[in-house]
Amino acid sequence: MASKNTTKDIITLRGSSAIVSEFFGYAANSILYNRGVYPEESFVKVKKYGLPMLLTEDENVKSFITNLTAQLSEWLEAGKLQRIVLVIMSKSTGEVLERWNFSIETDKEAVEKGVSREKSDKEIMREIQAIMRQIASSITYLPCLDEQCVFDVLAYTDNDVEVPFTWIESDPKLIANPQMVKLHAFDTKIHKVDTLVSYKNDEWDEE
């Protein structure tokens, strides 16, 4: 009886950095679409990770995400990026409503000694698919955002990282007493990405 073998692919630091930064670009688009931050008609459907995905056609947002993913890739390759947070806020009050938190663990050997790791590309894609499906179904576990919203992205890096002038120091934009939902993780064997969404907990007092 033939045995079923999974082909292992060689994962380099540069390749892993590209996978993670590209993932964040698609995840950001999906969050902005599924949470209604931008109108439905401003997105176009594409296929990625074996799934139908949505990408913004708003030129300002496209440019922002393109520049963001390029910078993230650079920081990832240097082993300097610890966390990325996409924050959704009320446009009128600036109140933080949701924080999509992507924590990153980096294999130090890959950064310091240039070692490669092995993992099937298909396995990585399956893990990313699971996260994307959870983002797409977020309406089932997150409260409705019934006001106009804006978004921002926070990057948590090592202290010695060189920060481009387009980035500014920011407060952490935290939510007081948030509810949290842990989503799936994915691991390239060089970068492990854990995903968590926290959101404002509106409690209605019953009298």
SVG drawing of the C-alpha trace seen along z (x, -y; Angstrom):
<svg xmlns="http://www.w3.org/2000/svg" viewBox="-36 -63 61 65">
<polyline fill="none" stroke="black" stroke-width="0.4" points="0.0,0.0 1.5,-3.4 2.2,-5.8 1.1,-9.4 4.1,-11.8 3.9,-15.5 6.4,-17.4 8.5,-19.7 9.4,-23.1 12.5,-25.1 11.5,-28.2 14.1,-31.0 14.0,-34.1 13.3,-36.3 10.6,-33.9 8.9,-33.7 9.0,-37.5 7.3,-37.8 4.6,-35.2 3.8,-37.0 3.8,-40.6 1.6,-39.5 -0.8,-37.7 -1.1,-40.9 -2.0,-42.9 -4.8,-40.4 -6.0,-40.1 -6.2,-43.9 -8.3,-44.1 -10.6,-41.4 -11.0,-43.1 -11.8,-46.4 -14.4,-44.8 -16.0,-42.4 -16.2,-45.1 -17.8,-47.6 -15.1,-50.2 -15.2,-51.0 -18.2,-50.5 -18.7,-47.1 -18.6,-48.5 -15.0,-49.8 -13.7,-46.2 -12.9,-43.8 -12.9,-40.0 -9.7,-38.0 -8.6,-34.5 -5.9,-33.9 -5.0,-31.1 -7.6,-29.0 -10.3,-31.4 -12.3,-34.3 -10.7,-37.4 -11.6,-41.1 -9.1,-43.9 -9.8,-47.6 -9.8,-49.7 -9.6,-52.9 -6.3,-54.4 -5.3,-55.9 -5.9,-52.6 -4.2,-50.6 -1.1,-52.8 -1.2,-52.7 -1.3,-48.9 1.3,-48.5 3.8,-50.8 2.9,-49.0 3.6,-45.5 6.9,-46.6 8.0,-48.0 6.7,-45.0 8.7,-42.7 11.9,-44.7 11.3,-44.5 10.4,-40.8 13.6,-40.0 15.6,-41.9 13.8,-39.9 12.7,-43.2 8.9,-43.0 7.0,-41.7 3.4,-42.6 1.1,-44.3 -2.3,-45.7 -5.0,-46.9 -7.2,-49.3 -10.8,-50.2 -12.1,-53.5 -15.2,-55.6 -14.8,-58.4 -16.7,-60.9 -15.2,-60.3 -12.0,-58.5 -13.0,-55.8 -11.3,-52.4 -13.9,-49.8 -11.7,-46.8 -8.1,-45.8 -7.0,-43.0 -3.7,-41.8 -1.1,-39.8 1.7,-38.6 4.9,-37.4 7.5,-35.0 10.7,-34.9 13.2,-32.0 16.4,-33.7 18.7,-31.2 17.1,-32.1 18.0,-35.8 21.4,-35.4 22.8,-32.4 20.7,-32.4 19.4,-28.8 16.4,-27.7 13.5,-25.5 11.3,-23.0 7.5,-23.1 5.0,-22.3 3.7,-25.4 0.3,-23.7 0.3,-23.3 1.1,-27.0 -1.7,-27.9 -4.2,-25.7 -3.3,-27.5 -3.7,-30.9 -7.1,-29.8 -8.4,-29.0 -7.6,-32.5 -9.1,-34.1 -12.3,-32.1 -12.6,-33.3 -12.1,-37.0 -14.8,-36.5 -17.2,-35.1 -16.4,-37.8 -20.0,-39.2 -21.1,-36.1 -19.0,-36.8 -18.4,-40.5 -20.9,-43.3 -22.2,-45.3 -20.3,-48.5 -23.2,-50.8 -21.3,-54.0 -18.7,-55.4 -15.3,-54.0 -11.7,-54.7 -8.6,-52.4 -5.0,-52.7 -2.1,-50.3 0.3,-50.0 3.7,-48.2 5.5,-47.0 9.2,-46.7 12.5,-46.2 13.7,-49.5 16.8,-49.7 14.8,-49.6 15.2,-52.4 11.7,-54.0 10.9,-55.7 9.6,-59.3 6.2,-58.2 5.7,-56.4 5.0,-58.2 5.0,-57.2 1.5,-56.3 -0.4,-55.4 -1.4,-51.7 -5.1,-52.6 -6.3,-50.1 -9.9,-49.1 -11.0,-49.2 -12.3,-45.8 -12.5,-44.3 -14.0,-41.0 -11.5,-38.9 -11.7,-36.2 -8.6,-34.1 -8.3,-33.1 -6.2,-30.5 -2.4,-30.8 0.0,-30.0 3.6,-29.1 6.2,-29.2 8.7,-27.5 10.6,-30.9 7.7,-33.2 4.7,-32.1 1.7,-34.5 -0.9,-34.4 -4.2,-36.2 -6.5,-37.8 -9.3,-40.3 -10.5,-42.4 -13.5,-44.5 -15.5,-47.0 -17.9,-45.2 -21.2,-47.0 -23.2,-45.8 -26.8,-46.7 -28.1,-47.0 -31.4,-45.2 -33.6,-46.9"/>
</svg>
